[in-house]
Amino acid sequence: MSEKEKSNALSSVGSTISALKRKSPLLLYGIIGVVVLAVLWLFMSGGSTTQIKMEIAPGETYRLTNPNGGPVLLVAAPGLLSSAEDESKDGANICSVAPNTPVRAEESQAAFGISGLYVRVTPLEGDCKEKSGWTTISNIQK
């Protein structure tokens, strides 16, 4: 679309709105109100429809399962990005826990406005037994 066509289209929209304001201002304000309400509704209802509903109770036993398959990596702090290696040079990774390992929940922490998004757990068996670390609630099953 050329600059002249853009200018003509914008001028046409402007003249239509101006004519509507003179002839029927209530209709114009009604249209604006509907558009504003639609935008507000989209913002208020937008985002992910998945909500984490599981409450983690400290001291309770759960199982670690990676939704993507494979082991679950425990990290030193909640929200810490970790590498795929078991032991990182900066000490961020605690241990790589085998799938379906029983763990004891120690505490949970909120992040991004979601309570209990991160959980500190201690594996009860396997190579990582008694090595406490953090994981996301998506890796925890009752």
C-alpha positions in Angstrom: 0.0 0.0 0.0 1.5 3.3 -1.0 1.7 6.4 1.2 -1.0 8.1 -0.8 -3.4 5.2 -0.4 -2.6 5.0 3.4 -3.3 8.8 3.7 -6.6 8.4 1.7 -7.7 5.5 3.9 -6.9 7.4 7.1 -8.7 10.5 5.8 -11.7 8.3 4.9 -11.9 6.8 8.4 -11.5 10.2 10.0 -14.3 11.7 7.9 -16.6 8.7 8.7 -16.0 9.1 12.4 -16.6 12.9 12.2 -19.8 12.4 10.3 -21.0 9.7 12.8 -20.2 12.1 15.7 -22.4 14.9 14.1 -25.3 12.6 13.1 -25.4 10.1 16.0 -23.0 10.8 18.8 -24.6 8.1 21.0 -24.0 5.4 18.4 -20.3 6.5 18.1 -19.8 6.4 21.9 -21.6 3.1 22.1 -19.3 1.6 19.5 -16.2 3.0 21.4 -17.6 1.5 24.6 -18.1 -1.9 23.1 -14.6 -1.9 21.7 -13.1 -0.8 25.1 -15.1 -3.5 26.9 -14.0 -6.1 24.4 -10.3 -5.2 24.8 -10.7 -5.2 28.6 -12.4 -8.6 28.5 -9.5 -10.0 26.3 -6.9 -8.7 28.8 -8.7 -9.9 31.9 -9.5 -13.4 30.5 -6.3 -13.8 28.5 -3.3 -15.9 29.4 -2.9 -19.5 30.3 -6.0 -21.5 31.3 -3.8 -23.9 33.2 -3.9 -23.3 36.9 -1.9 -25.1 39.5 -4.4 -26.4 42.1 -2.2 -28.7 44.1 -1.3 -27.6 47.6 2.0 -28.9 48.9 2.1 -29.8 52.5 5.6 -29.7 54.2 6.5 -33.1 55.5 4.2 -35.0 53.1 5.6 -37.6 50.7 5.2 -37.1 47.0 6.8 -38.6 43.8 9.0 -36.7 41.3 8.1 -37.1 37.7 9.2 -35.0 34.8 6.3 -34.2 32.5 8.8 -34.3 29.6 10.2 -37.6 30.6 13.5 -38.4 32.1 15.1 -37.4 35.4 14.2 -34.3 37.5 17.0 -31.9 38.2 17.1 -30.4 41.7 18.6 -26.9 41.9 20.1 -24.8 44.7 17.5 -22.0 44.6 13.9 -21.6 43.4 13.5 -20.3 39.9 17.2 -20.9 39.1 17.8 -21.9 35.5 19.9 -25.1 35.4 21.9 -26.9 32.9 21.3 -30.5 31.8 24.5 -31.6 33.6 24.2 -33.2 37.0 26.9 -31.0 38.5 27.4 -27.5 37.3 30.6 -25.5 38.0 28.6 -22.7 39.7 26.9 -25.0 42.2 23.4 -24.4 40.8 22.5 -28.0 40.3 22.1 -30.3 43.4 21.3 -33.7 41.9 19.5 -35.4 39.0 16.7 -37.5 40.5 15.4 -40.7 38.8 11.8 -40.6 37.7 9.1 -41.8 40.2 11.4 -41.3 43.2 9.6 -40.6 46.5 10.5 -37.3 48.0 9.5 -35.4 51.2 8.3 -31.8 50.7 10.2 -29.3 52.8 8.7 -26.0 51.8 7.2 -24.1 48.9 7.7 -20.6 47.5 5.6 -18.3 45.4 6.7 -16.9 42.1 5.1 -14.8 39.4 2.0 -14.4 41.6 1.5 -18.1 41.8 1.7 -19.5 45.3 3.7 -22.7 45.8 5.2 -22.7 42.3 8.6 -23.9 43.5 9.0 -26.7 46.1 12.0 -27.7 48.1 12.1 -31.5 48.3 14.4 -34.2 49.8 14.6 -37.5 47.9 14.0 -40.5 50.2 15.9 -43.1 48.1 18.3 -43.5 45.2 21.6 -41.7 44.4 20.2 -38.3 45.6 18.9 -39.6 48.9 18.9 -36.7 51.5 20.1 -34.1 49.1 17.6 -31.3 49.4 16.9 -29.1 46.4 14.3 -27.0 44.5 12.0 -28.1 41.7 8.8 -26.8 40.1 5.4 -28.1 41.3 4.8 -29.5 37.8 7.4 -32.2 38.7 5.5 -33.3 41.9 2.7 -35.9 42.0 0.8 -37.2 45.0 
